[in-house]
């Protein structure tokens, strides 16, 4: 028997126990999760976290992972003597005792932000193994996203203060020094914390920055001083507010001065920061586009307007795929990702793979179509060198030559509503074309009621139209976007359709590419932001309209 092999016939002398990972989920941006955190989440049996933390980490866990609801006990409940029936300690221990791998996800860092010590001690008392995966602490990550460096080349003393538990000695020590103070508090308690520091000796004109919802696309930062912070928040109509309990990070010291922060505010100055952008494409089609929009600071919202279904009569497609194997075709031309998907599904149905394309030339329109082919294991022989369209493909397509082309036939799998441009052009070049319906496009089901209301009521800042059909279908299933919504179109034909539906086109892509369209929208956002700053106005999103500023579009 190998030394590493354990006999299953001998009962274990130890009780079954699981493993607990206390994991720092960071201040809110899912991109700040560490590699070790992602690994731990992927192997978890049970995930325990507050709702806002679940939103950050849930995409990294396996399907079917248990996420028991965590009862959060506030000060009022404690004062009233209301017990926590399913508090964190009980949930963690219940799962670990029966051998589960538990991930206890905590906002920020477990050692600095969380209060996980009691849960760790409970594990230690019962001999349950645990580990700690540090995360980006809120007091460190939020100032970095707000453009407030806590130290520079000259060095400085940095003090972290939790205003909820700070005593007179703490305020006195910070107030009598020239340190950079990072204060964790709530929005409605910021002025009180500033008052404590002034009373302890800090000058009222000491710069102060206040950041709410740090590292998320809801982040907002105000520049003030210890003496003016209450007035600044009141003038910004932030306070008084029923949301005054929101946690904030306030940085006190010269490094939070307004002039310096304006130069270093890299996050909130992104071209589409906080914009809700409607992407009327399926989740699969919109994935890379949504990632690009997020890089500009936007919040993409994917709404399918077209559903893809198999052809009503599959025999034509079946004959064409068999013809690929038997040498019927010289070329196969893919004009969409859906066409690649349809052929790939037929291949899998027949037990074929990419090797069946041996000896066949492959053409593709568009970078996404080409990428789908490469993922399938097929490198396209022809991609348009110019315009990424059927017309662009025809410009580069070679005419049929009986000397060099042993076969004169092209397989063209496409949608049932595709135009005849490519077919007619290939025939003119001397090719025979098997124009085969590989899939049908039908109008998708309407989105949820709240999405429809946001579309019609101005809840979205922009919408990207990537084809004329997305315009027609979105208006058909959800209604016409509100007049404050920025309309971005991929090309002149799409723009014309939008205008026919009474929409004002604000952005037109310089090339028929979804990524160029996103770039054009980002450029529009940058121009809009720079114009607001130049005129001394507060930078707002299109949806943040003032009452009475609504203007109707002409139909």
Wavefront OBJ file of the C-alpha trace (Angstrom):
o trace
v 0.000 0.000 0.000
v 1.234 3.452 -0.873
v 2.178 5.590 2.159
v -0.316 8.222 0.939
v -3.203 5.753 0.741
v -5.635 5.508 3.627
v -7.668 2.339 4.154
v -11.394 2.999 4.076
v -12.102 -0.042 6.236
v -10.666 1.570 9.357
v -13.093 4.019 10.982
v -11.737 7.479 11.606
v -10.947 8.370 15.195
v -11.672 12.010 14.511
v -15.051 13.696 14.062
v -15.958 14.929 10.600
v -15.097 18.604 10.241
v -15.051 20.991 7.389
v -12.918 23.971 6.596
v -13.656 27.698 6.842
v -12.147 30.461 4.730
v -12.587 33.986 6.059
v -12.371 35.975 2.858
v -11.981 39.689 2.229
v -14.286 40.701 -0.644
v -12.890 44.222 -0.958
v -14.811 47.510 -0.819
v -17.233 46.807 -3.692
v -15.487 46.459 -7.050
v -15.551 42.733 -7.970
v -12.301 43.264 -9.873
v -10.464 43.766 -6.578
v -10.925 40.148 -5.472
v -7.572 38.389 -5.114
v -6.649 35.247 -7.061
v -6.705 33.246 -3.830
v -10.204 34.558 -3.095
v -11.455 33.364 -6.492
v -9.888 29.916 -5.894
v -11.550 29.606 -2.481
v -14.936 30.655 -3.852
v -14.696 28.085 -6.666
v -14.302 25.231 -4.162
v -16.904 26.390 -1.620
v -19.844 24.220 -0.554
v -21.423 27.005 1.492
v -21.124 30.775 1.010
v -22.096 33.046 3.896
v -22.184 36.816 3.416
v -24.292 39.929 3.713
v -26.433 40.606 0.592
v -24.204 43.393 -0.781
v -21.138 41.153 -0.438
v -22.916 38.250 -2.150
v -23.391 40.484 -5.183
v -19.599 40.910 -5.388
v -18.560 37.251 -5.053
v -21.430 35.062 -6.274
v -20.226 34.906 -9.905
v -17.174 32.897 -8.795
v -18.995 30.064 -7.000
v -20.239 26.813 -8.488
v -23.855 26.283 -9.423
v -25.892 24.958 -6.513
v -23.714 26.385 -3.747
v -25.717 26.949 -0.582
v -26.061 30.621 0.417
v -27.989 30.656 3.718
v -29.457 34.013 4.628
v -27.431 35.890 7.184
v -29.365 37.712 9.882
v -27.731 41.066 10.484
v -28.258 42.272 14.051
v -28.157 46.031 14.455
v -27.739 48.098 17.610
v -31.496 48.539 18.006
v -32.066 44.778 17.981
v -29.290 44.239 20.505
v -30.679 46.926 22.816
v -34.133 45.360 22.587
v -32.730 41.956 23.501
v -33.761 40.348 20.183
v -31.584 37.246 19.670
v -29.879 36.470 16.363
v -31.423 33.108 15.497
v -29.173 32.511 12.489
v -26.203 34.782 13.045
v -22.868 34.351 11.306
v -21.203 32.248 14.012
v -24.033 29.723 14.085
v -24.235 29.478 10.298
v -20.492 28.976 9.913
v -20.303 26.346 12.651
v -23.386 24.433 11.498
v -21.900 23.954 8.041
v -18.335 23.240 9.163
v -19.402 20.598 11.695
v -20.848 18.413 8.936
v -17.730 18.576 6.779
v -18.608 21.450 4.445
v -16.079 23.830 2.916
v -17.361 27.207 4.087
v -16.438 30.604 2.702
v -17.319 33.464 5.014
v -17.064 36.523 2.768
v -16.633 39.881 4.483
v -16.686 43.374 2.987
v -13.222 44.910 2.746
v -10.569 43.013 4.725
v -11.391 40.531 7.519
v -8.739 41.985 9.809
v -9.425 45.681 9.334
v -13.056 45.989 8.211
v -14.756 42.881 9.495
v -15.518 41.626 12.962
v -14.696 38.003 12.243
v -12.621 37.403 15.363
v -15.504 35.781 17.245
v -16.156 33.383 14.362
v -12.453 32.468 14.130
v -12.296 31.783 17.866
v -15.348 29.528 17.586
v -13.576 27.495 14.868
v -10.407 27.286 16.952
v -12.327 26.139 20.031
v -13.766 23.156 18.132
v -10.608 22.354 16.198
v -12.099 23.303 12.825
v -9.317 24.359 10.444
v -9.639 27.818 8.961
v -7.671 30.276 6.867
v -7.806 34.014 6.268
v -7.670 35.467 2.754
v -6.940 39.190 3.063
v -8.827 41.627 0.898
v -8.457 45.267 -0.113
v -9.494 47.221 2.965
v -12.124 49.923 2.427
v -9.968 52.517 4.180
v -7.202 51.867 1.633
v -9.105 51.000 -1.555
v -11.676 53.797 -1.454
v -9.156 56.681 -1.215
v -7.184 55.094 -4.091
v -10.318 55.090 -6.280
v -11.131 58.652 -5.164
v -7.729 59.931 -6.273
v -6.432 60.544 -2.754
v -2.989 58.978 -2.143
v -2.442 58.416 1.552
v 1.345 58.758 1.347
v 3.853 60.349 -1.021
v 7.614 60.478 -1.429
v 8.022 62.627 1.671
v 6.277 60.041 3.803
v 3.568 60.738 6.330
v 1.918 59.236 9.359
v -1.417 57.666 8.409
v -4.023 57.004 11.072
v -7.190 54.946 10.578
v -10.134 55.986 12.713
v -13.479 54.241 13.092
v -15.734 57.087 14.182
v -18.282 54.670 15.626
v -15.896 53.412 18.298
v -13.365 56.253 18.603
v -12.998 57.660 22.135
v -11.794 61.054 23.327
v -8.187 59.844 23.497
v -8.273 58.723 19.879
v -9.701 62.031 18.633
v -7.172 63.942 20.712
v -4.191 62.003 19.330
v -5.307 62.531 15.733
v -6.377 66.127 16.309
v -3.042 67.233 17.737
v -0.959 65.670 14.943
v -0.471 66.519 11.281
v -1.119 62.947 10.161
v -3.350 61.939 7.285
v -6.512 60.660 8.971
v -8.709 58.093 7.229
v -12.060 58.149 8.986
v -14.643 55.386 8.540
v -18.074 56.791 9.348
v -21.520 57.329 7.869
v -22.761 60.116 5.634
v -24.879 61.784 8.308
v -22.052 61.531 10.882
v -19.275 63.085 8.756
v -19.854 66.591 10.106
v -19.784 65.287 13.664
v -16.458 63.533 13.044
v -15.066 66.744 11.527
v -16.206 68.632 14.616
v -14.411 66.164 16.872
v -11.152 66.753 14.995
v -11.515 70.554 15.126
v -12.291 70.394 18.839
v -9.180 68.264 19.314
v -6.937 70.817 17.596
v -7.111 70.385 13.833
v -7.527 73.640 11.895
v -10.999 74.174 10.358
v -9.399 74.838 6.939
v -7.756 71.399 6.803
v -8.752 69.748 3.481
v -11.182 66.855 3.637
v -12.610 64.498 1.016
v -15.734 62.418 1.558
v -16.449 59.354 -0.613
v -19.623 57.293 -0.643
v -20.105 53.924 -2.408
v -16.370 53.771 -3.025
v -14.938 51.594 -5.847
v -18.386 51.111 -7.409
v -20.003 52.968 -10.302
v -22.177 54.743 -7.716
v -19.079 56.324 -6.156
v -19.238 60.020 -5.495
v -16.670 62.240 -3.787
v -17.002 65.738 -2.350
v -14.131 68.118 -1.556
v -14.466 70.242 1.544
v -12.630 71.272 4.712
v -13.259 70.266 8.295
v -15.106 73.529 8.787
v -17.217 73.482 5.610
v -18.099 69.806 5.112
v -21.609 70.158 6.588
v -22.356 73.102 4.295
v -20.893 71.363 1.211
v -23.042 68.258 1.709
v -26.112 70.398 2.302
v -25.520 72.497 -0.828
v -25.014 69.294 -2.839
v -28.440 68.200 -1.538
v -26.869 65.051 -0.119
v -28.024 65.824 3.401
v -30.428 65.614 5.015
v -31.330 62.287 3.406
v -32.953 58.986 4.353
v -29.739 57.407 2.998
v -27.621 59.142 5.606
v -26.683 55.790 7.152
v -24.520 54.920 4.118
v -20.895 54.197 5.063
v -18.319 56.681 3.819
v -14.561 57.053 3.902
v -13.334 60.547 4.749
v -9.692 61.519 4.288
v -8.403 64.463 6.269
v -5.095 66.136 5.370
v -3.301 68.031 2.624
v -3.335 65.013 0.276
v -7.102 65.302 -0.057
v -6.901 68.921 -1.271
v -9.287 69.647 -4.138
v -6.619 70.727 -6.646
v -4.637 67.545 -6.180
v -7.683 65.294 -6.244
v -8.947 66.785 -9.508
v -5.658 65.742 -11.134
v -5.658 62.240 -9.643
v -9.355 61.329 -9.823
v -8.914 58.566 -12.405
v -12.028 56.544 -11.556
v -14.834 59.091 -11.402
v -13.435 60.839 -14.497
v -13.916 57.819 -16.762
v -15.819 58.870 -19.907
v -19.030 56.977 -19.100
v -18.721 56.827 -15.330
v -21.957 55.614 -13.784
v -23.869 55.633 -17.089
v -26.530 52.950 -17.390
v -26.144 51.747 -20.967
v -28.759 49.566 -22.624
v -27.249 46.858 -24.827
v -30.032 45.272 -26.924
v -28.212 42.019 -27.689
v -28.202 38.511 -26.246
v -25.890 37.884 -23.278
v -23.551 35.777 -25.446
v -23.307 38.467 -28.121
v -22.982 41.318 -25.629
v -20.276 39.828 -23.382
v -17.201 41.512 -24.899
v -19.128 44.722 -25.601
v -20.291 44.906 -21.987
v -16.723 44.367 -20.767
v -15.592 47.258 -22.950
v -18.350 49.507 -21.594
v -17.360 48.621 -18.015
v -13.798 49.705 -18.790
v -15.247 53.157 -19.547
v -17.044 53.194 -16.185
v -20.491 52.317 -17.529
v -23.053 49.879 -16.130
v -24.235 47.764 -19.104
v -27.737 46.308 -19.045
v -28.240 43.541 -21.599
v -31.713 43.178 -23.100
v -32.164 40.557 -25.839
v -34.316 41.872 -28.688
v -33.810 38.904 -31.000
v -34.161 35.209 -30.208
v -32.403 32.637 -32.379
v -34.259 29.437 -33.266
v -33.514 26.474 -35.568
v -34.898 26.548 -39.124
v -38.413 25.181 -39.567
v -37.163 22.622 -42.119
v -33.702 21.348 -41.095
v -33.194 19.067 -44.120
v -31.494 21.753 -46.241
v -28.984 22.472 -43.462
v -28.344 18.770 -42.936
v -27.601 18.205 -46.644
v -25.234 21.191 -46.724
v -23.245 20.013 -43.683
v -22.918 16.559 -45.205
v -21.769 18.259 -48.417
v -18.911 19.860 -46.490
v -17.594 16.393 -45.657
v -18.069 14.939 -49.139
v -16.260 17.763 -50.946
v -19.215 19.620 -52.433
v -17.880 23.092 -51.581
v -14.803 25.191 -52.314
v -15.790 27.914 -49.831
v -17.959 28.418 -46.745
v -18.807 31.990 -45.733
v -19.888 32.972 -42.217
v -21.538 36.365 -41.789
v -22.402 36.130 -38.083
v -21.561 34.404 -34.822
v -24.983 32.742 -34.950
v -24.086 31.116 -38.281
v -20.913 29.683 -36.739
v -22.929 28.417 -33.788
v -25.534 26.776 -36.045
v -22.917 24.896 -38.094
v -20.991 23.912 -34.975
v -24.128 22.445 -33.396
v -24.762 20.372 -36.528
v -21.158 19.163 -36.471
v -21.538 18.045 -32.854
v -24.815 16.334 -33.718
v -22.992 14.242 -36.345
v -19.875 13.671 -34.244
v -17.739 15.971 -36.394
v -15.186 18.577 -35.360
v -13.110 21.321 -36.982
v -11.119 18.764 -38.992
v -14.112 18.478 -41.340
v -13.099 21.907 -42.742
v -9.879 20.424 -44.168
v -9.494 21.475 -47.803
v -12.274 24.063 -47.610
v -11.605 27.812 -47.680
v -13.350 29.734 -44.896
v -14.473 33.381 -45.001
v -15.779 35.464 -42.094
v -17.346 38.903 -41.747
v -16.451 40.759 -38.546
v -13.972 40.230 -35.757
v -16.519 38.503 -33.506
v -17.391 35.982 -36.224
v -13.703 35.319 -36.838
v -13.132 34.886 -33.097
v -15.998 32.369 -32.883
v -14.383 30.357 -35.682
v -10.977 30.405 -33.998
v -12.623 29.184 -30.794
v -14.097 26.336 -32.863
v -10.597 25.511 -34.106
v -10.883 27.099 -37.567
v -8.709 29.979 -38.795
v -10.499 32.025 -41.487
v -8.766 32.275 -44.855
v -10.546 35.493 -45.775
v -11.673 38.424 -43.628
v -12.602 41.779 -45.237
v -9.653 44.122 -45.317
v -11.952 47.141 -45.299
v -15.570 47.481 -44.306
v -16.703 44.593 -42.103
v -19.842 43.779 -44.048
v -21.097 41.622 -46.919
v -20.087 44.381 -49.332
v -16.603 44.506 -47.802
v -16.271 40.746 -48.131
v -17.254 40.879 -51.809
v -14.556 43.458 -52.516
v -11.896 40.958 -51.414
v -13.555 37.769 -52.684
v -11.716 36.253 -55.683
v -13.676 35.535 -58.873
v -14.211 31.918 -59.818
v -11.356 30.574 -61.929
v -11.895 27.097 -63.428
v -8.118 26.614 -63.665
v -7.375 27.215 -59.976
v -10.737 26.379 -58.378
v -11.632 22.677 -58.683
v -15.121 23.354 -57.295
v -17.337 26.345 -58.066
v -19.744 26.131 -55.130
v -20.027 28.234 -51.932
v -21.929 27.231 -48.780
v -23.563 30.281 -47.184
v -25.253 29.479 -43.825
v -27.202 32.492 -42.621
v -30.362 33.900 -41.051
v -33.777 33.583 -42.628
v -34.050 37.386 -42.934
v -30.591 38.067 -44.373
v -30.263 40.348 -47.388
v -29.383 39.095 -50.870
v -26.316 41.326 -51.307
v -23.726 38.620 -50.716
v -25.546 35.968 -52.791
v -25.934 38.269 -55.792
v -22.320 39.417 -55.560
v -20.919 35.884 -55.427
v -23.013 34.826 -58.426
v -21.724 37.835 -60.322
v -18.170 36.657 -59.523
v -18.982 33.326 -61.140
v -19.729 31.200 -58.089
v -22.657 28.879 -57.456
v -24.163 29.547 -54.029
v -26.029 27.217 -51.691
v -27.906 29.881 -49.720
v -29.024 27.900 -46.655
v -31.193 29.030 -43.752
v -29.085 27.977 -40.762
v -31.206 29.714 -38.131
v -34.268 31.895 -37.726
v -34.379 35.218 -35.935
v -37.569 36.060 -34.073
v -38.512 38.917 -31.809
v -37.555 38.228 -28.206
v -39.991 38.333 -25.292
v -40.505 41.718 -23.596
v -38.053 42.538 -20.770
v -39.297 42.840 -17.155
v -41.672 45.678 -16.317
v -39.040 47.704 -14.429
v -36.725 47.586 -17.447
v -39.511 48.723 -19.776
v -40.327 51.580 -17.423
v -36.647 52.600 -17.260
v -36.445 52.620 -21.062
v -39.528 54.791 -21.510
v -38.997 56.896 -18.375
v -35.394 57.974 -18.933
v -33.741 55.537 -16.530
v -31.007 54.718 -19.045
v -28.289 57.156 -20.020
v -27.605 55.620 -23.432
v -28.668 52.810 -25.745
v -26.475 51.117 -28.352
v -28.247 50.059 -31.535
v -26.176 47.541 -33.492
v -28.616 46.954 -36.357
v -31.914 48.188 -37.757
v -33.632 45.104 -36.351
v -32.499 45.964 -32.806
v -34.186 49.364 -33.195
v -37.456 47.902 -34.465
v -37.509 45.048 -31.968
v -36.603 47.126 -28.902
v -39.330 49.658 -29.670
v -41.714 46.775 -30.343
v -41.091 44.867 -27.098
v -40.266 47.693 -24.691
v -41.296 51.057 -26.160
v -39.359 54.066 -27.416
v -36.392 55.280 -25.329
v -36.942 58.558 -23.483
v -35.734 61.787 -25.080
v -32.913 62.257 -22.521
v -31.339 58.915 -23.470
v -28.294 59.180 -25.743
v -28.890 57.169 -28.933
v -25.797 55.552 -30.487
v -26.033 53.722 -33.825
v -23.564 51.438 -35.590
v -24.076 52.839 -39.094
v -26.156 55.044 -41.401
v -28.807 52.374 -42.093
v -29.357 51.799 -38.378
v -29.417 55.551 -37.747
v -32.033 56.004 -40.458
v -34.241 53.349 -38.847
v -33.846 55.044 -35.457
v -34.867 58.403 -36.914
v -37.872 56.797 -38.613
v -38.967 55.720 -35.131
v -38.708 59.293 -33.846
v -35.330 58.955 -32.127
v -32.623 61.606 -32.209
v -29.288 59.991 -33.108
v -26.484 61.459 -30.983
v -23.599 59.109 -31.792
v -22.696 57.381 -35.060
v -19.929 54.793 -35.192
v -17.135 55.632 -37.674
v -16.991 51.948 -38.644
v -19.607 49.146 -38.596
v -18.100 47.553 -35.471
v -19.698 47.207 -32.039
v -16.384 48.067 -30.399
v -15.953 51.189 -32.523
v -19.508 52.095 -31.535
v -18.609 51.809 -27.839
v -15.493 53.919 -28.461
v -17.626 56.582 -30.154
v -20.010 56.659 -27.183
v -17.036 57.020 -24.811
v -15.729 59.938 -26.901
v -19.185 61.539 -26.706
v -19.136 61.116 -22.918
v -15.687 62.702 -22.690
v -16.770 65.735 -24.745
v -19.877 66.105 -22.618
v -17.833 65.956 -19.412
v -15.228 68.455 -20.638
v -17.952 70.878 -21.736
v -19.578 70.753 -18.295
v -16.247 71.378 -16.535
v -15.369 74.230 -18.907
v -18.667 75.956 -18.167
v -18.275 75.465 -14.420
v -21.207 73.058 -14.173
v -21.418 69.864 -12.161
v -20.821 66.780 -14.302
v -24.061 64.813 -14.538
v -25.298 61.777 -16.411
v -27.945 62.220 -19.141
v -30.559 60.539 -16.929
v -29.942 63.053 -14.125
v -32.253 65.594 -15.695
v -33.868 68.427 -13.795
v -37.658 68.649 -13.501
v -39.074 70.603 -16.410
v -36.071 70.013 -18.656
v -37.710 67.277 -20.670
v -37.998 67.968 -24.386
v -39.996 65.965 -26.866
v -38.551 64.339 -29.926
v -40.267 64.974 -33.192
v -41.782 61.946 -34.846
l 1 2 3 4 5 6 7 8 9 10 11 12 13 14 15 16 17 18 19 20 21 22 23 24 25 26 27 28 29 30 31 32 33 34 35 36 37 38 39 40 41 42 43 44 45 46 47 48 49 50 51 52 53 54 55 56 57 58 59 60 61 62 63 64 65 66 67 68 69 70 71 72 73 74 75 76 77 78 79 80 81 82 83 84 85 86 87 88 89 90 91 92 93 94 95 96 97 98 99 100 101 102 103 104 105 106 107 108 109 110 111 112 113 114 115 116 117 118 119 120 121 122 123 124 125 126 127 128 129 130 131 132 133 134 135 136 137 138 139 140 141 142 143 144 145 146 147 148 149 150 151 152 153 154 155 156 157 158 159 160 161 162 163 164 165 166 167 168 169 170 171 172 173 174 175 176 177 178 179 180 181 182 183 184 185 186 187 188 189 190 191 192 193 194 195 196 197 198 199 200 201 202 203 204 205 206 207 208 209 210 211 212 213 214 215 216 217 218 219 220 221 222 223 224 225 226 227 228 229 230 231 232 233 234 235 236 237 238 239 240 241 242 243 244 245 246 247 248 249 250 251 252 253 254 255 256 257 258 259 260 261 262 263 264 265 266 267 268 269 270 271 272 273 274 275 276 277 278 279 280 281 282 283 284 285 286 287 288 289 290 291 292 293 294 295 296 297 298 299 300 301 302 303 304 305 306 307 308 309 310 311 312 313 314 315 316 317 318 319 320 321 322 323 324 325 326 327 328 329 330 331 332 333 334 335 336 337 338 339 340 341 342 343 344 345 346 347 348 349 350 351 352 353 354 355 356 357 358 359 360 361 362 363 364 365 366 367 368 369 370 371 372 373 374 375 376 377 378 379 380 381 382 383 384 385 386 387 388 389 390 391 392 393 394 395 396 397 398 399 400 401 402 403 404 405 406 407 408 409 410 411 412 413 414 415 416 417 418 419 420 421 422 423 424 425 426 427 428 429 430 431 432 433 434 435 436 437 438 439 440 441 442 443 444 445 446 447 448 449 450 451 452 453 454 455 456 457 458 459 460 461 462 463 464 465 466 467 468 469 470 471 472 473 474 475 476 477 478 479 480 481 482 483 484 485 486 487 488 489 490 491 492 493 494 495 496 497 498 499 500 501 502 503 504 505 506 507 508 509 510 511 512 513 514 515 516 517 518 519 520 521 522 523 524 525 526 527 528 529 530 531 532 533 534 535 536 537 538 539 540 541 542 543 544 545 546 547 548 549 550 551 552 553 554 555
